[in-house]
Amino acid sequence: MNNNRNQVERIKNGYPVGTRIELIQAMDDVQGVEKGTKGTVIGVDDIGTIHMKWDNGRGLGLIPGEDNFKVLSHPQEEEIKESDDPSKEQSQGMGGMSL
């Protein structure tokens, strides 16, 4: 169990929110995300699935070791620090998300 927790932490650290990824091939090709599609990491869950916002609007998650993908870029450190600073938060208005 602790081994799995360490593996998930490595995935979370390796693919922080904002990381840009290109799909080379997914095991589950029926979800409408074709090879070559690019997207942005929106989070990693507790079982290590990398949740994505694909540029084509889809939301298929990636499973390291099963899906084939490559990292295009990681978020800038300043962006991460700013997002952790509550004084930098912007009002989302009526609970919506800004795109």
Sine and cosine of phi, psi and omega as CSV:
sin_phi,cos_phi,sin_psi,cos_psi,sin_omega,cos_omega
0.00,0.00,-0.74,0.68,0.02,-1.00
-0.89,0.46,-0.55,0.83,0.05,-1.00
-0.89,0.47,-0.69,0.73,0.03,-1.00
-0.90,0.44,-0.65,0.76,0.01,-1.00
-0.89,0.46,-0.67,0.75,0.04,-1.00
-0.90,0.44,-0.64,0.77,0.01,-1.00
-0.90,0.43,-0.68,0.73,0.02,-1.00
-0.89,0.45,-0.66,0.76,0.03,-1.00
-0.89,0.46,-0.63,0.78,0.06,-1.00
-0.89,0.45,-0.65,0.76,0.03,-1.00
-0.90,0.43,-0.72,0.70,0.01,-1.00
-0.87,0.50,-0.67,0.75,0.01,-1.00
-0.95,0.32,-0.53,0.85,-0.03,-1.00
-0.98,0.18,-0.40,0.92,-0.04,-1.00
-0.75,-0.66,0.92,0.39,-0.01,-1.00
-0.92,0.39,0.35,-0.94,0.06,-1.00
-0.79,0.61,0.72,-0.69,-0.01,-1.00
0.99,-0.17,-0.20,0.98,0.04,-1.00
-0.90,0.44,0.71,-0.70,0.04,-1.00
-1.00,-0.09,0.72,-0.69,-0.08,-1.00
-0.74,-0.67,0.55,-0.84,0.14,-0.99
-0.90,-0.43,0.76,-0.65,0.02,-1.00
-0.98,0.19,0.80,-0.60,0.09,-1.00
-1.00,-0.07,-0.74,0.67,0.09,-1.00
-0.26,-0.97,0.71,-0.71,0.05,-1.00
-0.97,-0.26,0.52,-0.85,0.06,-1.00
-0.91,0.40,-0.56,0.83,-0.02,-1.00
-0.96,-0.27,1.00,0.05,-0.08,-1.00
-0.99,0.16,-0.02,1.00,-0.07,-1.00
-1.00,0.09,-0.03,1.00,-0.09,-1.00
-1.00,0.02,0.07,1.00,0.09,-1.00
0.99,0.14,0.34,0.94,0.09,-1.00
-0.92,-0.40,0.96,-0.27,-0.07,-1.00
-1.00,0.10,0.38,-0.92,0.06,-1.00
-0.85,0.53,0.58,-0.81,-0.04,-1.00
1.00,-0.01,-0.19,0.98,0.02,-1.00
-0.94,0.35,0.64,-0.77,0.01,-1.00
-0.94,-0.34,0.45,-0.89,0.01,-1.00
-0.33,-0.95,0.00,-1.00,-0.07,-1.00
-0.84,-0.54,0.71,-0.71,0.05,-1.00
-0.93,0.38,0.76,-0.64,0.08,-1.00
-0.94,-0.35,-0.11,0.99,0.06,-1.00
0.31,-0.95,0.23,-0.97,0.08,-1.00
-0.80,-0.60,0.79,-0.62,-0.03,-1.00
-1.00,0.08,-0.02,-1.00,-0.10,-0.99
-0.95,0.31,-0.14,0.99,0.09,-1.00
-0.96,-0.29,0.07,1.00,0.10,-1.00
1.00,-0.05,0.15,0.99,0.08,-1.00
-0.96,0.27,0.75,-0.66,0.02,-1.00
-1.00,0.00,0.92,-0.38,-0.01,-1.00
-1.00,0.07,0.72,-0.70,-0.16,-0.99
-0.84,-0.55,0.48,-0.88,0.26,-0.97
-0.92,-0.39,0.98,-0.18,-0.05,-1.00
-0.97,0.23,0.51,-0.86,-0.02,-1.00
-0.89,0.46,-0.33,0.94,0.04,-1.00
-1.00,0.01,0.12,0.99,0.06,-1.00
1.00,-0.06,-0.17,0.99,-0.01,-1.00
-0.98,0.21,0.22,-0.97,-0.03,-1.00
-0.77,-0.64,0.47,0.88,-0.02,-1.00
-0.88,0.47,0.76,-0.65,0.07,-1.00
-0.99,0.14,0.41,-0.91,0.03,-1.00
-0.96,-0.29,0.60,-0.80,0.06,-1.00
-0.91,-0.41,0.95,-0.31,0.02,-1.00
-0.84,0.54,0.70,-0.72,-0.02,-1.00
1.00,-0.05,-0.33,0.94,0.06,-1.00
-0.92,-0.38,-0.72,0.70,0.02,-1.00
-1.00,-0.02,0.52,-0.85,-0.04,-1.00
-0.96,-0.29,0.88,-0.47,-0.05,-1.00
-0.48,-0.88,0.24,-0.97,0.06,-1.00
-0.72,-0.70,0.51,-0.86,0.04,-1.00
-0.99,0.15,0.78,-0.63,0.07,-1.00
-1.00,-0.04,-0.65,0.76,0.02,-1.00
-0.28,-0.96,0.41,-0.91,0.10,-0.99
-0.96,-0.26,0.42,-0.91,0.03,-1.00
-0.90,0.43,0.48,-0.88,0.04,-1.00
-0.93,0.37,0.57,-0.82,0.00,-1.00
-0.87,0.50,-0.60,0.80,0.00,-1.00
-0.89,0.46,-0.63,0.78,0.01,-1.00
-0.89,0.46,-0.64,0.76,0.01,-1.00
-0.91,0.41,-0.72,0.69,-0.01,-1.00
-0.88,0.47,-0.67,0.74,0.00,-1.00
-0.90,0.44,-0.63,0.78,-0.03,-1.00
-0.94,0.34,-0.39,0.92,0.05,-1.00
-0.99,0.12,-0.23,0.97,-0.05,-1.00
-1.00,-0.01,0.94,-0.34,-0.06,-1.00
-0.88,0.48,-0.41,0.91,0.00,-1.00
-0.94,0.33,-0.25,0.97,-0.01,-1.00
-1.00,-0.08,-0.03,1.00,-0.04,-1.00
-0.92,0.39,0.58,-0.81,0.05,-1.00
-0.93,-0.36,0.55,-0.83,0.04,-1.00
-0.91,0.42,0.74,-0.67,0.02,-1.00
-1.00,0.01,-0.22,0.98,0.03,-1.00
0.87,0.49,0.91,-0.42,0.05,-1.00
0.83,0.56,0.45,0.89,0.11,-0.99
0.96,0.27,0.15,0.99,-0.01,-1.00
-0.99,0.15,0.17,-0.98,0.05,-1.00
-0.97,-0.24,0.62,-0.78,0.12,-0.99
-1.00,0.06,0.58,-0.82,-0.04,-1.00
-0.97,-0.25,0.00,0.00,0.00,0.00
